[in-house]
Amino acid sequence: ITIEEMMFPMMSLMAKPMYLAFPILLLILDYWPLRRSVRPALVAEKIPLILLGFAGGAVALLGQPEAFAPSGWRELAVKIVVGYSGYVARTLAPLRLGFYGITDPGAWKGGVILLLALGLVAFSALAASQKRRPYLAAGWFWFLAALAPTLGLDQPADRFMYAAQAGLAVMMAWGFGDLAESLPHGKRIVPAFSMLIVAVLSLGALRQGQYWRTNEALFERAMAIGGASYKIHDAYGNVLAQRGKPEEALLYFDESLRLRPDYAQTYSNRGGALATLGRYEEARRDFARAIQLDPSLAQAYYNLGLLYGEAGNKQLALQYIL
């Protein structure tokens, strides 16, 4: 692989760490549709891309360690099973879409999770066994590989599906093609059914676009479908504070901290709303708590410095601002 060929994967990783699985996706393309015979040379030629992926993953982890927050292997396993199953379901029935994705995997019962896990394993084995329909294995394992980098995130999002969903789309497109060949009058029925699906999805996209017109509409939608998510409450409170509604914002910041009492960003945001209302002592306590929880949170230092400056304590103000 030449330096020029490395540029596009590098730019992809710089834009989003979604393409950590890029070397695996290339191996899947080698299997189908390229139909290259599997041999060690295929893996060896992708070693530079694999190393680049590890480097991109390390940068993402160091830059946003709080985003990768499973509390243990059990929680991570639940997130993986619920994530894969949930996004397959949302692809087949794209309802209740929002800014954030599957927000509360812990609410799923253990027996349901076990059944979903067995279903995922069984379908993977079935897809791999379909030698006459290699697009099933290629599409399915593309979906699994492309979605994998997001499943350990503290707050996954529906918009992360753009790469992974291509695999499911390949399965459906080629599957419909085979169906058209095998059914009586299939070449008429299947295209007509496909056009109906496109029309329904187009209407759904128009409706979904309405929720993205303003920040308020976006987060109101996220709260309506997302359940008890501390990040949604914090984000919506921040929107209200920026719109000049600090008293309303406090209600959502309080709820965010009830759901996660150690979230530094909410303390910082709530401190800003309290300062706007002239409740400076409470604001100082919130900014100090935010700094205690996350010593790298620059916004909290700056805001606390401003409060001390307005109170006439220039020495402390400079200490926090600088």
Order of alpha helices (4+ residues) and beta strands (2+ residues): alpha-alpha-alpha-alpha-alpha-alpha-alpha-alpha-alpha-alpha-alpha-alpha-alpha-alpha-alpha-alpha
